[in-house]
Amino acid sequence: MEREGNSKQKADTIKYIIILAVITAGVLLQITTGQFPYDLIGYPVNLMIAIALIVLASAKPGKILTAAGSLPVSVFLIVLITILTIVMGLMPDNRLKGSWPFALTYFMILINLALIVGRRVRSFRLRDTGFILNHAGLFILLLSAGLGAADSQHLFMKIYEGETSSSAEDYVTGNRVGVPFKLTLEDFGIEYYAPKFFVIDTKSGIVEQLSDDFRQGLNVTCDTLTDAGYEHEAMVRVKGPGVDTSGWVSSGVNMQPGKVLQIDRDRYLSMGEPQTKSFCSSVVLINGNDSVLKNDIRVNHPMRYGSWRIYQFSYDRQMGSHSQYSVLELVRDPWIIPAYIGIFMLLAGAVSLFWKGGRL
């Protein structure tokens, strides 16, 4: 009995030594070769790895695979990835996420999850449904997020009104990359919130914002709002007790004071910088089959095309609504659907466990 206990303890120690040896190898690779080359696991390599993991899960494990899919190994790997994640959060540029130790720990977690799910599926009982949904969902989510990262693209396209482009700049490398469609910017426009007005009292030196609660007996109406670059101008009319005047006020530009409108002997009206409400790019997308799609791209309202998401990112802020170009953000993630499936399975597993009172 004592001999069996010593043998088990020795086997457990060997498991942890192997894991630490893999991490040590990752550190050495990081020192000698630099960051983990995610390009190496791009399609079709990542698909082949996914298939290999599924085959591994379905195979009848021997002693080594049984040990690799054990609970103590799961706990040990979770502790490792937690430590690495904490360290990554303390690093300003998240370099650890692309390191060899992080990548190898991630692969070991995938192997561990695959073996755990495979073992429960082979001996399936109805009460195992929640457990399998949770662990299989986590496996699919991690698989999609990690292996799919090699196929994802993050690009920026600077495009002028009337221009058509079929290439964009890679976010990481800065290289020009072709995209499988053409984009034409038909129009770019900006919508502003109503400007804020301030009353300057030269006698007291007090500057107060006109608001619904504080109007100083004045009624200010804005007839016209224009902008030329950073400077915004408004034609306003001010009415009040003994006051009826109109004129142009502006927010100023390049650290220069703007135009103010004299209300009476001691008071002047000034205008603050109007805040951007939304900006929009009206685009036409032409794909390889010459099919035409038209869309207005706004902040938080991207255009969807296959696995691509096209977001409104920026514009020529110096020219404001007179900007001649728009900057679009192009994001491609072909593994997003499996990731959603994994999330759905996790939610379904959580509901199942809640229904059973948390019993696995």
Secondary structure, 3 states (H helix, E strand, C coil): CHHHHHHHHHHHHHHHHHHHHHHHHHHHHHHHHCCCCHHHHCCCHHHHHHHHHHHHHHCCCCHHHHHHCCHHHHHHHHHHHHHHHHHHHHCCCCHHHHCHHHHHHHHHHHHHHHHHHHHHHHCCCHHHHHHHHHHHHHHHHHHHHHHHHHCCEEEEEEEEECCEEEEEEECCCCCEEEEEEEEEEEEEEEEECCCCEEEEECCCCEEEECCCCCCCCCEEEEEEEEEECCEEEEEEEEEECCEEEEEEEECCECCECCCCEECCCCEEEEECCCCEEEEEEEEEEEECCCCEEEEEEECCECEEECCEEEEEEEECCCCHHHCCEEEEEEEECCCHHHHHHHHHHHHHHHHHHHHCCCCC
